[in-house]
Amino acid sequence: MAKEWESQDYQNALEEFNLELQTNPDNTDIYYRRSELYYTLEDYHSGIKDLDAILQRNSQDALAYMFRGYGYGQLKDFPQAIADYSQAIKLFPNYAKAYFNRGTVYHKLEQYHQAIADFNQAIILNPQDNNAYYNRGIARNKLGQHEQAIADYTAVLQLQPDDGEAYYNRGNTYNKVKQYPQALFDYNQAIALNPQDLEAYYNRANVYHKTKDYQKAIADYSYVIKQNSRHAPTHFNRGTTYLSAQNYSQAIADFNTAIALNPQYIEAYYNRAVAYNKTKEYQKAIADHQMAIKLKPNYAEAYGNLGLVYQTVGQKRKAVKNLQQAAKLFKEQNNQALYNYVEDKLKELK
């Protein structure tokens, strides 16, 4: 009989387990407890060896396959993890946790259909498993099954109404399907449950921008910047909001910061060029369009806008050259609407 162990001194506990196994090398309970200790220490190789010892003594032990599958998963040996979970399911077909764990491995392998099938079975066997609904929702989102994902996150919230992550993920999904009022409601709930959730503020700001509630968008972006002033995308997004609100000086200031933080930020150069054009700082607009094109040679919109700026400053030849390049790229990119627009501009110039 194994002694009860309550000490947090792992080395002493390990020595105790080793001694027990020297006395009784077939004591599977000690192998289990030592493997658990090894897992706690993140020594998965040693933990797996103990589970191997159990399975050598009893090849029908479903729990040992389960725990070994977990260890292999931690070591990123996903095929072996799947094999062990599958063996556990073969031995115990109603093992809901085995289906769930195998589903998470399939998800890591981006095999989302298989993951969903396993989460389905886990939910059938245990309808109260909010984690299975949650993970199935994530997998369904990966497959573009947004309405089904929303239903899964809703199921999570019915089981656990204070799950801020579920509100956040459901909000992201509503955002994807352009159901903005619902997205805002969920981001509000996520923030109420976790006021430090910067991603919820950031994504809520994106929705406020899309719904043209620019002041609220700016407030949320500003809060995120206050907490993390070195996040270039937040400065960029606040800049685009200022641009949409026709506050060009503030937009330029944010684009300046975004570029300082990330000198390769193509969209920041492009949008700063648009802002400079609005403030009639045409040479700066030209320089930024040229930088955007340097960083992204097939940037059709940048060529088009650069052509229009050259037209504004009376440099017809350069305007035509850039508009022609824009038309060529839009045609290659199958953007018929902008191709037609640029062609009309070229006709005006000719």
C-alpha positions in Angstrom: 0.0 0.0 0.0 1.4 3.4 -1.0 2.0 5.9 1.7 -0.1 9.1 1.6 1.9 12.0 0.4 1.1 15.6 1.1 4.6 17.2 1.0 5.3 19.9 -1.6 9.0 18.8 -1.6 9.1 17.1 -5.0 12.5 15.6 -4.6 11.5 13.9 -1.3 8.3 12.7 -2.9 10.2 11.3 -5.9 12.6 9.5 -3.6 9.6 8.0 -1.7 8.0 6.8 -4.9 11.3 5.3 -6.1 11.7 3.4 -2.8 8.1 2.1 -3.0 8.7 0.8 -6.5 12.0 -0.9 -5.4 9.9 -2.8 -2.8 6.9 -3.4 -5.1 7.8 -2.9 -8.8 4.3 -3.9 -9.9 2.5 -1.2 -7.9 0.6 0.7 -10.7 -0.8 3.2 -8.2 2.8 4.4 -7.5 3.5 4.6 -11.2 0.4 6.7 -11.7 1.4 9.0 -8.8 5.0 9.3 -10.0 3.9 10.1 -13.5 1.6 12.8 -12.2 4.6 14.2 -10.3 6.7 14.2 -13.4 4.0 15.9 -15.4 3.8 18.6 -12.6 7.5 19.1 -13.2 6.9 19.2 -16.9 9.1 16.1 -17.3 6.8 14.5 -19.8 9.3 11.9 -21.1 9.7 10.4 -17.6 5.9 10.6 -16.9 5.3 8.7 -20.2 7.8 6.0 -19.2 5.8 5.4 -16.0 2.6 5.1 -18.0 4.4 2.7 -20.4 5.2 0.6 -17.3 1.5 0.5 -16.4 0.4 -0.5 -19.8 3.1 -3.2 -19.9 1.3 -4.7 -16.9 -2.2 -4.0 -18.1 -2.8 -3.2 -21.7 -6.5 -2.6 -21.1 -6.0 0.4 -18.8 -7.9 3.2 -20.6 -6.8 5.8 -18.1 -3.1 5.2 -18.7 -3.7 5.7 -22.4 -5.5 8.9 -21.6 -2.7 10.3 -19.5 0.0 9.1 -21.9 -1.9 10.8 -24.7 -1.8 14.0 -22.7 1.9 13.7 -22.3 2.5 13.1 -26.0 0.3 16.2 -26.7 2.5 18.3 -24.4 5.6 17.0 -26.4 3.8 17.9 -29.6 3.8 14.3 -30.7 0.3 14.7 -32.0 0.0 11.4 -34.0 0.9 9.4 -30.9 -1.4 11.5 -28.7 -4.3 10.7 -31.2 -3.4 7.0 -31.2 -3.5 6.9 -27.4 -6.8 8.8 -27.1 -8.2 6.5 -29.8 -7.2 3.4 -27.8 -8.8 4.8 -24.7 -12.0 5.4 -26.7 -11.8 1.8 -28.1 -11.5 0.4 -24.5 -14.2 2.8 -23.1 -16.5 4.1 -25.9 -18.4 6.4 -23.6 -15.2 8.2 -22.4 -16.3 11.8 -23.0 -13.0 13.4 -21.9 -11.1 11.2 -24.4 -13.2 12.5 -27.2 -12.6 16.1 -26.0 -8.9 15.6 -25.7 -8.6 14.0 -29.1 -10.6 16.9 -30.5 -8.2 19.4 -29.1 -5.3 17.6 -30.8 -7.1 17.5 -34.1 -7.7 21.3 -33.7 -4.0 21.9 -33.2 -3.4 20.0 -36.4 -5.9 22.2 -38.1 -8.1 19.2 -38.8 -11.2 21.0 -37.9 -13.8 18.6 -39.2 -12.3 15.8 -37.1 -12.1 18.1 -34.1 -15.8 19.0 -34.5 -16.8 15.4 -34.8 -15.0 14.6 -31.5 -16.5 17.6 -29.7 -19.9 16.5 -30.9 -19.4 13.2 -29.3 -18.1 14.7 -26.1 -21.2 16.9 -25.9 -23.5 13.9 -26.5 -21.9 12.1 -23.7 -21.6 15.1 -21.4 -24.1 17.9 -22.4 -22.8 20.1 -19.5 -19.2 20.2 -20.8 -18.9 24.0 -21.5 -15.3 23.5 -22.7 -16.5 21.2 -25.5 -19.0 23.8 -26.7 -16.3 26.5 -26.5 -13.8 24.6 -28.5 -16.3 23.5 -31.0 -17.2 27.1 -31.5 -13.6 28.0 -32.2 -13.3 25.1 -34.7 -16.5 26.1 -36.4 -15.2 29.7 -36.8 -12.1 28.3 -38.5 -14.4 26.7 -41.1 -16.4 29.8 -41.5 -19.4 28.3 -39.8 -20.1 31.5 -37.9 -23.8 31.0 -37.0 -23.1 27.6 -35.6 -20.1 29.1 -33.6 -22.4 31.7 -32.2 -24.8 29.0 -31.1 -21.9 27.2 -29.3 -20.7 30.3 -27.5 -24.3 30.9 -26.4 -24.5 27.4 -25.0 -21.3 28.1 -23.0 -22.9 31.2 -21.6 -26.1 29.4 -20.7 -23.9 27.0 -18.7 -21.5 29.6 -17.4 -23.0 33.2 -17.6 -19.9 34.9 -16.3 -17.5 33.5 -19.0 -15.9 36.6 -20.3 -13.9 34.7 -23.0 -17.1 33.3 -24.4 -18.6 36.8 -24.6 -15.4 38.0 -26.3 -15.3 35.2 -28.8 -19.0 35.5 -29.6 -18.5 39.2 -30.1 -15.7 38.5 -32.5 -18.0 36.2 -34.4 -20.9 38.7 -34.5 -18.3 41.2 -35.8 -17.4 38.8 -38.6 -21.0 38.5 -39.8 -21.5 42.2 -39.4 -24.1 42.0 -36.6 -22.6 45.0 -34.9 -25.1 45.7 -32.2 -24.8 42.1 -30.9 -21.0 42.4 -31.1 -21.0 45.6 -29.1 -23.2 44.0 -26.4 -20.8 41.1 -26.1 -17.7 43.2 -25.9 -19.4 45.3 -23.2 -20.1 42.2 -21.3 -16.6 40.9 -21.7 -15.2 44.2 -20.5 -17.6 44.3 -17.5 -16.4 40.8 -16.5 -12.8 41.6 -17.2 -12.0 45.4 -17.2 -8.4 44.6 -18.1 -9.2 42.8 -21.4 -7.4 45.1 -23.8 -8.4 43.0 -26.8 -12.0 43.5 -26.0 -11.5 47.3 -26.0 -9.5 47.1 -29.2 -12.1 45.0 -31.1 -15.0 47.1 -29.6 -13.2 50.2 -31.0 -13.0 48.5 -34.4 -16.8 48.0 -34.3 -17.4 51.6 -33.2 -15.3 52.7 -36.2 -17.3 50.5 -38.6 -20.6 52.0 -37.2 -19.1 55.5 -37.5 -19.3 56.1 -33.8 -15.9 57.7 -34.1 -15.6 59.3 -30.6 -16.3 56.0 -28.8 -13.8 54.3 -31.1 -11.2 56.9 -30.3 -11.9 56.6 -26.6 -11.4 52.8 -26.7 -8.2 53.0 -28.8 -6.9 55.7 -26.4 -7.5 53.4 -23.4 -5.6 50.6 -25.1 -2.7 53.0 -25.9 -2.7 54.2 -22.4 -2.1 50.6 -21.2 0.3 49.7 -24.1 1.7 52.7 -25.9 3.9 50.6 -28.2 1.2 48.7 -30.0 1.5 50.1 -33.6 -1.8 48.7 -34.9 -3.7 50.6 -32.2 -2.1 53.9 -33.2 -2.7 53.0 -36.8 -6.4 52.2 -36.2 -6.9 55.3 -34.1 -5.3 57.2 -37.0 -7.8 55.8 -39.5 -10.6 56.8 -37.2 -9.3 60.3 -36.9 -9.0 60.3 -40.7 -12.6 59.2 -41.1 -13.6 61.9 -38.6 -11.7 64.5 -40.7 -9.3 65.3 -37.9 -6.3 65.1 -40.1 -3.6 66.5 -37.8 -4.4 63.9 -35.1 -4.5 61.2 -37.8 -1.1 62.1 -39.1 0.3 62.1 -35.5 -1.0 58.6 -35.0 0.4 57.4 -38.3 3.8 59.0 -37.4 3.8 56.9 -34.2 2.8 53.7 -35.9 5.6 54.2 -38.4 8.1 55.0 -35.7 7.1 51.7 -34.0 7.1 49.8 -37.2 9.0 51.4 -40.2 7.7 48.7 -42.5 4.0 49.6 -41.8 2.8 49.8 -45.4 -0.8 50.8 -44.6 0.4 53.6 -42.2 2.4 55.2 -45.0 -0.6 54.9 -47.4 -3.1 56.4 -45.0 -0.7 59.1 -43.9 -0.4 60.0 -47.6 -4.2 60.3 -47.8 -4.2 62.6 -44.8 -1.3 64.7 -46.2 -3.3 65.0 -49.4 -6.3 66.3 -47.4 -4.1 68.9 -45.7 -2.7 69.8 -49.2 0.8 68.7 -48.2 1.3 67.2 -51.6 5.0 66.5 -51.6 4.7 64.6 -48.3 1.7 62.7 -49.8 3.8 61.8 -52.8 6.7 60.6 -50.7 4.5 58.4 -48.5 2.7 56.9 -51.6 6.2 56.1 -53.0 7.3 54.5 -49.8 4.1 52.3 -49.7 4.8 51.2 -53.3 8.5 50.5 -52.4 7.4 48.2 -49.6 4.5 46.7 -51.7 5.3 46.9 -55.5 1.8 45.6 -56.5 -0.1 48.2 -54.4 -2.6 49.3 -57.0 -4.4 51.7 -54.7 -1.2 53.5 -53.9 -0.3 53.9 -57.6 -3.9 55.2 -58.2 -3.8 57.8 -55.4 -0.3 58.8 -56.4 -1.5 59.5 -59.9 -4.3 61.6 -58.6 -1.9 63.6 -56.4 0.3 64.2 -59.4 -2.8 65.3 -61.3 -3.6 67.8 -58.5 -0.1 69.4 -58.7 -0.2 69.6 -62.5 2.3 66.8 -63.3 0.2 65.2 -66.0 2.9 62.8 -67.4 3.6 61.3 -63.9 -0.2 61.2 -63.2 -0.8 59.2 -66.4 2.1 56.8 -65.7 0.9 56.0 -62.2 -2.7 55.7 -63.2 -1.8 53.3 -66.0 0.2 51.1 -63.6 -2.8 51.2 -61.2 -5.2 50.1 -64.0 -2.8 47.3 -65.0 -2.6 46.0 -61.4 -6.4 46.3 -60.8 -7.0 44.3 -63.9 -4.6 41.6 -62.8 -6.2 41.6 -59.4 -9.7 41.2 -61.0 -10.9 44.5 -59.3 -13.2 45.6 -62.1 -14.8 48.5 -60.2 -11.5 50.3 -59.4 -10.1 49.4 -62.9 -13.1 51.2 -64.4 -12.6 54.1 -62.1 -9.0 54.5 -63.0 -9.7 54.1 -66.7 -12.2 57.0 -66.5 -9.6 59.2 -64.8 -7.1 58.4 -67.6 -9.7 59.4 -70.2 -10.2 62.7 -68.4 -6.4 63.3 -68.5 -6.2 62.4 -72.2 
